[in-house]
């Protein structure tokens, strides 16, 4: 298997709720239509924060302010591996444009468990719960 793909995810908070976005259909059933925190690949020469701002701007058309690194997760899917760097972020608006996802929800922390998350995002949900204790 090739080396892991470096990705970033924004755990975006606005007025006490967190943004959860749903992936569209995928050629990989294990991530198809699963929920995730928005983000994407870190391009060559980019820092994690640069990638985060670029991806969120491209996917959601909003600006975010990164507050702190939350957790990094190594996850091996059947066809590829990722290292997911999750950042706790603030958004000053709930007005977003879904460019790559099929739905979204703003949820309170105690509501996050009700979604069908992509496997790599589950440890991020757990880390968020620990962070908010």
Backbone as a printed PyTorch tensor [residue, N CA C, xyz], in Angstrom:
tensor([[[  0.8450,  -1.1870,   0.0000],
         [  0.0000,   0.0000,   0.0000],
         [  0.8860,   1.2460,   0.0000]],

        [[  0.4500,   2.2760,  -0.6560],
         [  1.2310,   3.5100,  -0.7460],
         [  1.2530,   4.2300,   0.6010]],

        [[  2.0600,   5.2600,   0.6840],
         [  2.1660,   6.0050,   1.9410],
         [  0.8540,   6.7210,   2.2440]],

        [[  0.6110,   6.9980,   3.5290],
         [ -0.6640,   7.6170,   3.9100],
         [ -0.8460,   9.0060,   3.2980]],

        [[ -2.0810,   9.3370,   3.0240],
         [ -2.4420,  10.6490,   2.5010],
         [ -2.6230,  11.5880,   3.6900]],

        [[ -1.9390,  12.7340,   3.6570],
         [ -2.0720,  13.7310,   4.7230],
         [ -3.3130,  14.5690,   4.4600]],

        [[ -4.2440,  14.5720,   5.3990],
         [ -5.4560,  15.3730,   5.2550],
         [ -5.6970,  16.1900,   6.5120]],

        [[ -6.4290,  17.2760,   6.3340],
         [ -6.8130,  18.1280,   7.4550],
         [ -8.3320,  18.1640,   7.5410]],

        [[ -8.8280,  18.3600,   8.7540],
         [-10.2640,  18.4850,   8.9670],
         [-10.5160,  19.6330,   9.9220]],

        [[-11.5610,  20.4050,   9.6110],
         [-11.9400,  21.5360,  10.4560],
         [-13.1410,  21.1400,  11.3070]],

        [[-12.9420,  21.1630,  12.6070],
         [-14.0410,  20.9430,  13.5490],
         [-14.5610,  22.3450,  13.8530]],

        [[-15.5560,  22.7650,  13.0800],
         [-15.9860,  24.1600,  13.0640],
         [-17.1080,  24.3910,  14.0670]],

        [[-16.8510,  25.3290,  14.9800],
         [-17.8420,  25.6820,  16.0050],
         [-18.4530,  27.0350,  15.6620]],

        [[-19.7690,  27.1200,  15.8580],
         [-20.4760,  28.3950,  15.7270],
         [-21.6050,  28.3820,  16.7400]],

        [[-21.5630,  29.3070,  17.6760],
         [-22.5930,  29.4370,  18.7120],
         [-22.8800,  28.1120,  19.4150]],

        [[-21.7990,  27.3970,  19.7570],
         [-21.9270,  26.1700,  20.5490],
         [-22.2590,  24.9140,  19.7710]],

        [[-22.4910,  25.0430,  18.4620],
         [-22.7930,  23.8770,  17.6340],
         [-21.6370,  23.6240,  16.6740]],

        [[-21.5490,  22.3690,  16.2010],
         [-20.4500,  21.9590,  15.3270],
         [-20.9790,  21.5280,  13.9690]],

        [[-20.2310,  21.8870,  12.9240],
         [-20.6300,  21.5800,  11.5600],
         [-20.2410,  20.1510,  11.1870]],

        [[-21.2390,  19.3860,  10.7500],
         [-21.0440,  18.0230,  10.2760],
         [-21.5460,  17.9810,   8.8360]],

        [[-20.7270,  17.4710,   7.9200],
         [-21.1110,  17.4330,   6.5130],
         [-21.1470,  15.9860,   6.0300]],

        [[-22.0490,  15.7230,   5.0870],
         [-22.2270,  14.3690,   4.5840],
         [-21.6380,  14.2360,   3.1910]],

        [[-20.7820,  13.2310,   3.0440],
         [-20.1760,  12.9390,   1.7450],
         [-21.2360,  12.4430,   0.7710]],

        [[-20.9650,  12.6160,  -0.4960],
         [-21.8400,  12.0460,  -1.5220],
         [-21.5190,  10.5730,  -1.7360]],

        [[-22.1170,  10.0010,  -2.7590],
         [-21.8090,   8.6090,  -3.1040],
         [-20.3570,   8.5230,  -3.5350]],

        [[-19.7190,   7.4390,  -3.1760],
         [-18.2980,   7.2450,  -3.4560],
         [-18.0830,   5.8710,  -4.0700]],

        [[-16.9820,   5.7180,  -4.7770],
         [-16.6630,   4.3830,  -5.2970],
         [-16.2960,   3.4420,  -4.1550]],

        [[-15.9840,   4.0120,  -2.9940],
         [-15.6810,   3.1970,  -1.8110],
         [-16.8960,   3.2100,  -0.8870]],

        [[-17.5620,   2.0790,  -0.7620],
         [-18.7900,   1.9990,   0.0390],
         [-18.5590,   2.4070,   1.4850]],

        [[-17.3520,   2.1640,   2.0010],
         [-17.0820,   2.4330,   3.4170],
         [-16.9650,   3.9260,   3.7490]],

        [[-16.9410,   4.7970,   2.7660],
         [-17.0120,   6.2410,   3.0340],
         [-18.1960,   6.9020,   2.3330]],

        [[-18.8930,   6.1550,   1.5120],
         [-20.0150,   6.6900,   0.7490],
         [-21.1400,   7.1510,   1.6740]],

        [[-21.5380,   8.4010,   1.4990],
         [-22.6350,   9.0170,   2.2480],
         [-22.4320,   9.0310,   3.7630]],

        [[-21.2000,   8.9620,   4.2100],
         [-20.8780,   9.0610,   5.6380],
         [-20.6710,  10.5270,   6.0100]],

        [[-20.8530,  10.8030,   7.2870],
         [-20.5890,  12.1550,   7.7720],
         [-19.1110,  12.3060,   8.1010]],

        [[-18.6420,  13.5420,   8.0130],
         [-17.2520,  13.8600,   8.3020],
         [-17.1700,  15.3210,   8.7050]],

        [[-15.9970,  15.6790,   9.2430],
         [-15.6940,  17.0890,   9.4320],
         [-15.0580,  17.5520,   8.1220]],

        [[-15.4120,  18.7360,   7.6240],
         [-14.9310,  19.1660,   6.3070],
         [-13.4210,  19.3910,   6.2870]],

        [[-12.8470,  19.2080,   5.1110],
         [-11.4080,  19.3990,   4.9330],
         [-10.9430,  18.6770,   3.6890]],

        [[ -9.6610,  18.3450,   3.6500],
         [ -9.1310,  17.6480,   2.4830],
         [ -7.6330,  17.5000,   2.5410]],

        [[ -7.0770,  17.1540,   1.3900],
         [ -5.6530,  16.8440,   1.2920],
         [ -4.7760,  18.0720,   1.4890]],

        [[ -3.6360,  17.8340,   2.1300],
         [ -2.5880,  18.8530,   2.2490],
         [ -1.7420,  18.7560,   0.9840]],

        [[ -1.6910,  19.8390,   0.2200],
         [ -0.9090,  19.8610,  -1.0230],
         [  0.5700,  20.0740,  -0.7120]],

        [[  1.4360,  19.6970,  -1.6510],
         [  2.8830,  19.8700,  -1.4960],
         [  3.1990,  21.3350,  -1.1940]],

        [[  4.0130,  21.5650,  -0.1760],
         [  4.4340,  22.9180,   0.1680],
         [  3.4680,  23.6680,   1.0710]],

        [[  2.3230,  23.0760,   1.3780],
         [  1.3450,  23.7320,   2.2450],
         [  1.5320,  23.3110,   3.6950]],

        [[  1.2530,  24.2300,   4.6040],
         [  1.1600,  23.8460,   6.0090],
         [ -0.2490,  23.2970,   6.2370]],

        [[ -0.4460,  22.6670,   7.3800],
         [ -1.7810,  22.1660,   7.7010],
         [ -2.7980,  23.3130,   7.7250]],

        [[ -2.4200,  24.4290,   8.3260],
         [ -3.3600,  25.5460,   8.4290],
         [ -3.6740,  26.1680,   7.0750]],

        [[ -2.6800,  26.2400,   6.1980],
         [ -2.9310,  26.7550,   4.8470],
         [ -3.8990,  25.8310,   4.1020]],

        [[ -3.6770,  24.5340,   4.2290],
         [ -4.5620,  23.5550,   3.5760],
         [ -5.9790,  23.6510,   4.1340]],

        [[ -6.0720,  23.8160,   5.4360],
         [ -7.3760,  23.9090,   6.0950],
         [ -8.1700,  25.1000,   5.5550]],

        [[ -7.5460,  26.2600,   5.5460],
         [ -8.2430,  27.4600,   5.0660],
         [ -8.6300,  27.3290,   3.5960]],

        [[ -7.7310,  26.7900,   2.7720],
         [ -8.0130,  26.6200,   1.3440],
         [ -9.1720,  25.6420,   1.1380]],

        [[ -9.0990,  24.4860,   1.7810],
         [-10.1440,  23.4720,   1.6050],
         [-11.5110,  23.9830,   2.0600]],

        [[-11.5600,  24.6570,   3.1960],
         [-12.8430,  25.1440,   3.7130],
         [-13.4010,  26.2420,   2.8120]],

        [[-12.5260,  27.0760,   2.3010],
         [-12.9640,  28.1090,   1.3580],
         [-13.5220,  27.4640,   0.0880]],

        [[-12.8210,  26.4350,  -0.4390],
         [-13.2620,  25.7660,  -1.6640],
         [-14.5580,  24.9860,  -1.4590]],

        [[-14.6740,  24.2580,  -0.3470],
         [-15.8120,  23.3610,  -0.1250],
         [-17.0540,  24.0760,   0.3980]],

        [[-16.8570,  25.1210,   1.2190],
         [-17.9790,  25.7220,   1.9410],
         [-18.1480,  27.2200,   1.7180]],

        [[-17.1500,  27.8440,   1.1020],
         [-17.1560,  29.2890,   0.8750],
         [-17.3330,  30.0980,   2.1600]],

        [[-16.6370,  29.6760,   3.2060],
         [-16.6050,  30.4690,   4.4350],
         [-15.1630,  30.6160,   4.8870]],

        [[-14.9590,  31.5970,   5.7470],
         [-13.6510,  31.7710,   6.3720],
         [-13.7400,  31.2440,   7.7850]],

        [[-12.6650,  30.6010,   8.1930],
         [-12.5980,  30.0680,   9.5520],
         [-11.3630,  30.6000,  10.2370]],

        [[-11.3890,  30.5310,  11.5450],
         [-10.2160,  30.8640,  12.3380],
         [ -9.8460,  29.6120,  13.1250]],

        [[ -8.6700,  29.0700,  12.8520],
         [ -8.2010,  27.8870,  13.5740],
         [ -7.8080,  28.3000,  14.9820]],

        [[ -8.2830,  27.5490,  15.9600],
         [ -7.9900,  27.8570,  17.3620],
         [ -6.8820,  26.9660,  17.9250]],

        [[ -6.9650,  25.6600,  17.6560],
         [ -5.9200,  24.7600,  18.1490],
         [ -6.0280,  23.4060,  17.4800]],

        [[ -4.8950,  22.7020,  17.4500],
         [ -4.8710,  21.3300,  16.9370],
         [ -5.6020,  20.4650,  17.9500]],

        [[ -6.5410,  19.6700,  17.4780],
         [ -7.3410,  18.8300,  18.3620],
         [ -6.7550,  17.4290,  18.4840]],

        [[ -6.5140,  16.7700,  17.3450],
         [ -5.9970,  15.4000,  17.3630],
         [ -5.5210,  15.0360,  15.9620]],

        [[ -4.5610,  14.1190,  15.8930],
         [ -4.1660,  13.5230,  14.6100],
         [ -4.4920,  12.0380,  14.6840]],

        [[ -5.0880,  11.5240,  13.6150],
         [ -5.5690,  10.1480,  13.5780],
         [ -4.9680,   9.4480,  12.3660]],

        [[ -4.3470,   8.2900,  12.5920],
         [ -3.9290,   7.4320,  11.4780],
         [ -5.0230,   6.4030,  11.2770]],

        [[ -5.5150,   6.2960,  10.0530],
         [ -6.5740,   5.3280,   9.7900],
         [ -6.2980,   4.6020,   8.4760]],

        [[ -6.4930,   3.2890,   8.5140],
         [ -6.2740,   2.4540,   7.3340],
         [ -7.6250,   1.9550,   6.8260]],

        [[ -8.0380,   2.4970,   5.6980],
         [ -9.2110,   1.9800,   4.9970],
         [ -8.7380,   0.8240,   4.1280]],

        [[ -9.6410,   0.0180,   3.5900],
         [ -9.2020,  -1.1220,   2.7630],
         [ -8.3480,  -0.7450,   1.5490]],

        [[ -8.5900,   0.4270,   0.9470],
         [ -7.8870,   0.7880,  -0.2870],
         [ -6.8680,   1.9100,  -0.1590]],

        [[ -6.8260,   2.5670,   0.9790],
         [ -5.8800,   3.6660,   1.1890],
         [ -5.7790,   3.9650,   2.6800]],

        [[ -4.7250,   4.6910,   3.0370],
         [ -4.5180,   5.1070,   4.4270],
         [ -4.4290,   6.6220,   4.4830]],

        [[ -4.8840,   7.1800,   5.6080],
         [ -4.7760,   8.6270,   5.7900],
         [ -4.2060,   8.9340,   7.1650]],

        [[ -3.6100,  10.0950,   7.2770],
         [ -3.3120,  10.7050,   8.5610],
         [ -4.1420,  11.9800,   8.5760]],

        [[ -5.1180,  12.0000,   9.4670],
         [ -6.0890,  13.0890,   9.5490],
         [ -5.7150,  14.0110,  10.7050]],

        [[ -5.4530,  15.2740,  10.3920],
         [ -5.1170,  16.2750,  11.4040],
         [ -6.3440,  17.1530,  11.6190]],

        [[ -6.9760,  17.0110,  12.7720],
         [ -8.2080,  17.7610,  13.0530],
         [ -7.8790,  19.0020,  13.8700]],

        [[ -8.4630,  20.1130,  13.4490],
         [ -8.2500,  21.4110,  14.0970],
         [ -9.5730,  21.9620,  14.5850]],

        [[ -9.5870,  22.4300,  15.8080],
         [-10.7530,  23.1150,  16.3470],
         [-10.7550,  24.5220,  15.7530]],

        [[-11.8760,  24.8970,  15.1380],
         [-11.9650,  26.1700,  14.4220],
         [-13.2330,  26.9170,  14.8240]],

        [[-13.2120,  28.1990,  14.5560],
         [-14.3580,  29.0700,  14.8100],
         [-14.8290,  29.6110,  13.4690]],

        [[-16.1500,  29.6850,  13.3080],
         [-16.7200,  30.3580,  12.1440],
         [-17.5890,  31.4910,  12.6680]],

        [[-17.5860,  32.5930,  11.9680],
         [-18.3720,  33.7370,  12.4000],
         [-19.7110,  33.7920,  11.6680]],

        [[-19.9770,  32.7550,  10.8700],
         [-21.2280,  32.7010,  10.1230],
         [-21.6460,  31.2480,   9.9400]],

        [[-22.9550,  31.0230,   9.9070],
         [-23.4780,  29.6940,   9.5910],
         [-23.8700,  29.6090,   8.1230]],

        [[-23.6830,  30.6940,   7.3930],
         [-24.0640,  30.7370,   5.9860],
         [-22.9760,  30.0830,   5.1480]],

        [[-23.2030,  28.8340,   4.7600],
         [-22.2050,  28.1170,   3.9650],
         [-22.8330,  27.6400,   2.6640]],

        [[-21.9740,  27.3780,   1.6960],
         [-22.3830,  26.8320,   0.4040],
         [-21.7730,  25.4390,   0.2900]],

        [[-22.6090,  24.4100,   0.1870],
         [-22.0890,  23.0520,   0.0240],
         [-21.6530,  22.8400,  -1.4200]],

        [[-20.3410,  22.7080,  -1.6300],
         [-19.7980,  22.5080,  -2.9720],
         [-19.4970,  21.0390,  -3.2470]],

        [[-19.1690,  20.2710,  -2.1930],
         [-18.7420,  18.8880,  -2.3750],
         [-19.5120,  17.8960,  -1.5200]],

        [[-20.4280,  18.3580,  -0.7130],
         [-21.1710,  17.4790,   0.1940],
         [-22.6590,  17.5150,  -0.1470]],

        [[-23.3960,  16.4920,   0.3010],
         [-24.8160,  16.4110,  -0.0560],
         [-25.7330,  16.9480,   1.0400]],

        [[-25.2300,  17.0580,   2.2610],
         [-26.0310,  17.6650,   3.3230],
         [-25.1160,  18.1130,   4.4560]],

        [[-25.6950,  18.8650,   5.3790],
         [-24.9380,  19.3500,   6.5280],
         [-25.8730,  19.4880,   7.7120]],

        [[-25.2890,  19.4440,   8.8950],
         [-26.0380,  19.6910,  10.1190],
         [-25.1340,  20.4320,  11.0920]],

        [[-25.7250,  21.3620,  11.8320],
         [-25.0450,  22.0020,  12.9540],
         [-25.5880,  21.3060,  14.2060]],

        [[-24.7120,  20.6240,  14.9490],
         [-25.1650,  19.8330,  16.0870],
         [-24.4530,  20.2250,  17.3700]],

        [[-25.1650,  20.0640,  18.4750],
         [-24.5500,  20.2040,  19.7940],
         [-23.6300,  19.0100,  20.0180]],

        [[-22.6110,  19.1700,  20.8750],
         [-21.6840,  18.0620,  21.0940],
         [-22.3730,  16.7360,  21.4720]],

        [[-23.4140,  16.8050,  22.2960],
         [-24.0600,  15.5570,  22.7220],
         [-24.9610,  14.9550,  21.6430]],

        [[-25.0660,  15.5990,  20.4880],
         [-25.8570,  15.0680,  19.3700],
         [-24.9810,  14.4000,  18.3010]],

        [[-23.6810,  14.5820,  18.3850],
         [-22.7840,  14.0990,  17.3300],
         [-22.8530,  12.5870,  17.1460]],

        [[-23.0630,  11.8530,  18.2280],
         [-23.0560,  10.3890,  18.1600],
         [-24.1800,   9.8120,  17.3050]],

        [[-25.2030,  10.6000,  16.9900],
         [-26.3500,  10.0700,  16.2350],
         [-26.0640,   9.9330,  14.7410]],

        [[-24.9660,  10.4930,  14.2600],
         [-24.6460,  10.4400,  12.8350],
         [-23.8360,   9.1980,  12.4800]],

        [[-23.9010,   8.8250,  11.2070],
         [-23.1210,   7.7100,  10.6710],
         [-21.8120,   8.2860,  10.1280]],

        [[-20.7850,   8.2840,  10.9740],
         [-19.5060,   8.9230,  10.6630],
         [-18.5930,   8.0280,   9.8360]],

        [[-17.7600,   8.6470,   9.0100],
         [-16.6480,   7.9360,   8.3720],
         [-15.7270,   7.4600,   9.5000]],

        [[-15.1680,   6.2840,   9.3400],
         [-14.3890,   5.6670,  10.4240],
         [-13.2550,   6.5590,  10.9330]],

        [[-12.5680,   7.2560,  10.0460],
         [-11.4430,   8.0990,  10.4660],
         [-11.8920,   9.2860,  11.3060]],

        [[-13.1490,   9.6740,  11.1910],
         [-13.6590,  10.8220,  11.9430],
         [-14.1550,  10.4450,  13.3480]],

        [[-14.3990,   9.1640,  13.5980],
         [-14.8870,   8.7550,  14.9260],
         [-13.9390,   9.1510,  16.0600]],

        [[-12.6130,   8.9410,  15.9210],
         [-11.7130,   9.3920,  16.9900],
         [-11.7160,  10.9100,  17.1730]],

        [[-12.0400,  11.6570,  16.1240],
         [-12.1290,  13.1190,  16.2260],
         [-13.3380,  13.4860,  17.0900]],

        [[-14.4570,  12.7990,  16.8770],
         [-15.6440,  13.0320,  17.7040],
         [-15.3040,  12.7580,  19.1710]],

        [[-14.5830,  11.6580,  19.4330],
         [-14.1930,  11.3190,  20.8090],
         [-13.2610,  12.3810,  21.3930]],

        [[-12.2910,  12.8310,  20.6030],
         [-11.3510,  13.8560,  21.0740],
         [-12.0840,  15.1590,  21.3790]],

        [[-13.0890,  15.4750,  20.5850],
         [-13.8660,  16.6870,  20.8110],
         [-14.6150,  16.5990,  22.1510]],

        [[-15.2000,  15.4310,  22.4350],
         [-15.8980,  15.2410,  23.7030],
         [-14.9320,  15.4330,  24.8940]],

        [[-13.7190,  14.8790,  24.7550],
         [-12.7100,  15.0400,  25.8240],
         [-12.3080,  16.5070,  25.9690]],

        [[-12.1470,  17.1930,  24.8560],
         [-11.7500,  18.5980,  24.8570],
         [-12.7850,  19.4800,  25.5560]],

        [[-14.0590,  19.1380,  25.3960],
         [-15.1320,  19.9860,  25.9040],
         [-15.5350,  19.6670,  27.3440]],

        [[-14.9220,  18.6560,  27.9260],
         [-15.2350,  18.2820,  29.3060],
         [-14.8970,  19.4000,  30.2550]]])
